Amino acid sequence: MKQTTLCNKLLSLMAACLLSPLALWAQVSFGNARLLNDDWRFLRIDSTQHIYEQPSMKEASFDDTAWRRLSLPHDWSIEQPMSPDKGSCQGYLPGGIGWYRKALTLPSEGTRGRLFIYFEGAYNYSEVYLNGHLLGSRPSGFASFMYDLTPYLRADGQNMIAVRVSHDQENDSRWYTGSGINRNVWLIEAPEVHLAQWGTAYRLVSINKRKAVVEVDVETTDERADQSAKLPLKADVRLLDASGKVVAQTSTAIQTKEKKTVRLNVNNPHRWNLDDPYLYTLTTTLSSNLEQLDASTVKAGMRTLDFSPNKGFALNGQWMKVKGVCLHDDAGVLGTAVPKEVWHRRIVELKAIGVNAIRMSHNPHAPELYDLCDELGMLVMDEASDEWEFPKRKWLKGWNKGVPGFQGTYTYFEEWIERDVADMVRRDRCHPSVFMWSIGNEVDYPNDPYSHPVLNGNGTDFTQPAYGGYKPEQPNAERIGCIAQRLAKVVKDIDRSRPTTGALAGVVMSNETAYPSAIDVVGYNYTESRYDVDHQRYPQRVIYGSENRHDMDAWRAVRDNDHIFGQFLWTGIDYLGESGPWPARGSSAGLLDLAGQRKPGGWYRAALWSDKPVCFIQMYPLHRGNRNRGKQRVVCFTNAATAQLLIDGKPADCQMQRDEQTGMPFWEINYKGGTLRCEASNGASYELPETKAPYALRLSTDSVAHLFVEVVDEQGNVVRQADNEVTIHLHGAQLLGLENGDMMDPTVNARQQKNRLRVLNGRLVGYFHKAKGAETVITATAPFLQSAEIKIQ
């Protein structure tokens, strides 16, 4: 075929997308993008059934009419039933191999251009084909990547994209990762000379109340067959405020395949901060001889970061404590294919608790989550990996049975780690929420695999097991320092505006290596006992808690020491995988449960962290068997100085006491029934009504993605003891799943394609996708309970 004919078709598609209301900007910072999520065909092949996999599945002529039709993002592992013979690290869920295929039809006319396909992520070992030709492969399931479709596009416009995703090593991670194309896919149209992928970036040079100076990097690339022909280029850079007004602009001449840096002077700058996450829009337009070739649009935020070994961390010059949580990728029944609306609700709830930072544990997450942190005002610690050159121990079958295995990402570490780290930084560097780059998590775990003579003790204290002391047959721990220096350099070559960090599990051992000195800020995992010791021993070291328990002592170690700037709790939200004994789906370490609902621990943390009045009470028996009557303890989580407990409006006949460990007030009462109410001296209050028998269902929704189901009594109070099975029917919407947050319910995952689930503590959450333009009617029924219905326009 003739190249001009093909290019005509490509840019006709570009023009159509530019005029379409569906046209969107992906975060690649060039070209025009549209989502390519709909109308894929899928086939899963079990790890034991590779005989059914055919090489011809990548060919355009392969017959896939019998395959399942679906839309992306998609996680096939979460659709499978849990099994006790699967690995607890993956939540007893299987992996396997999956094939995805999508027909791509190009229009018949147009001008010159190129076509790319961009994957935000696919777990893992993906191979992408176009019409049988391998475009490329990426082993990491967390990296974003792009391929040029143009060389293999067919002249008749009928093309087939095929993607093979292999999670054959189904226990390659210590937590649940999901399987499949579990993030968005984009089709990118651009001319042959265009802005480079992730090539537009900015950084704040200086700022005061009157003026800010911003540097902007502009990078171009050239896809022409004949690159010797000169093409005069001009880049116009503009900064727009939140109202769309241009507040700064400049232009520069630029060559193809060149990187240029320009400066913008911004008067009366508006800073991005946690309470006022103000975002500008940075646009870059590339033109030649007055004809526009390409354009880029990214959000931008101006803020300053300061780190001090003695004073901690300052945002915009204000010294503060980082109140962070660690997060994994999944959302319970949804697996790792999580809609943005679900993350939005979760982040809003964490922020209401008082959380101001998120650690992306332990890998780059979906780009939408970073966008939300920019928009909502949340700091982000971006993290590259959980393993380096050696894998960590994992239970491959069941939990704590047999001998741990060693599946992991070590198989591609040497070939890909620098590329993976660089791509993380280049992709995410325009997010003002990102304030640290982490090059790794717990890669220094003692004897898993590295060892050092210091593990023999010699009077030093360890808060994590050393697995038998020094083992000279294990890899020498000094290798950690060499790798850290190498990866820190990768980060610094791209971005020097933020510090590098790492989450150290074996601080005492790592102190004997070059690891801590290779990074700018040193994270300590569960090692609060080392804070003061190492602050004295290494006075120039900036220290914080990169992973911490929820107890008060761990928080006091931050709160009471200026030189410790913050902590990241493990974890902010319950997550799948890293499970205990069957049938545990995952870990219950979160402030929120799998359904995104606040747990009592979340209220306790709000009492410690929130700057707004907090009051919550919980009652539990002092002796077994007295669940609803008899001697009870009522615990109050509040940030008020004092609180009063009322029973049916009258003060409780007992004195308030205070727990020495938590600092929270409590009462011990002889409960005979009635409504409990706590009134805190800061004006906050909380009521715990005595409920009757379950009577009816109640529905509510945010009209976007969530359905909230409650079992109530005749007075409309939620019956917290209820465990009724509820059936949901939807008209005009697709049910994505039902989640009750019960970590010990192995039927939840298997029910994703069904519409029935038992409530937990009287509640469950449903996720749905509303059809465009249609009225949605949702009904909920349960035996012996009054049904409920809700309509959404």
Buried (B, 14 or more C-beta within 10 A) or exposed (E): EEEEEBBBBBBBBBBBBEEEEEBEBBBBBBBBBBBBBEEBBBBBBEBEEEEEEEEEBBBBEBEBEEBEEBEBBBBBBBBBEBBBEBBBBBBBBBBBBBBBBBEBEBBEEBBBBBBBBBBBBBBBBBBBBBBBBBBEBBBBBBBBBBBBBBEBBBEEBEBBBBBBBBBBBBBBBBBBBBBBBBBBBBBBBBBBBBBBBBBBBBBBEEBEEEEBBBBBBBBBBBBBEEEEEEBEBBBBBBBBBEEEEEBBBBEBEBEBEBEBEBEBBBEEBBBBBBEEBBBBBBBBBBBBEEEEBBBBEBBBBBBBBEBBBEEBBBBBEEEBBBBBBBBBBBBBBBBBBBBBBBBBBBBEBBBBBBBBBBBBBBBBBBBBBBBBBBBBBBBBBBBBBBBBBBBBBBBBBBBEEEEBBBBBBBBBBEEBBBBBBBBBBBBBBBBBBBBBBBBBBBBBBBBBBBBBEBBEEEEBEBBBEBBEEBBEEBBEBEBBBBBBBBBBBBBBEBBEBBBBBBBBBBBBBBBBBBBBBBBBBBBBBBBBBBBBBBBEEBEEBBBBBBBBBBEBEBBEBBBEBEBBBBBBBBBBBBBBBBBBEBBBBBBBBBBBBBBBBBBBBBBBBBBBBBEEBBBBBBBEBEEEEBEEEBEBBBBBBBBBEEBBBBBEEEEBEBEBEEEEEBBBBBBBBEBEEBBBBBBBEBEBBBEBBBBEEBBBBBBEBEEBBBBBBBBBBEEEBBBBEBBBEBBBEBEBBEBBBBBBBBBEBBBBBBBBEEBEBBBBBBBBBBBBBBEEEEEBBBBBBBEEBEBBEBEBE
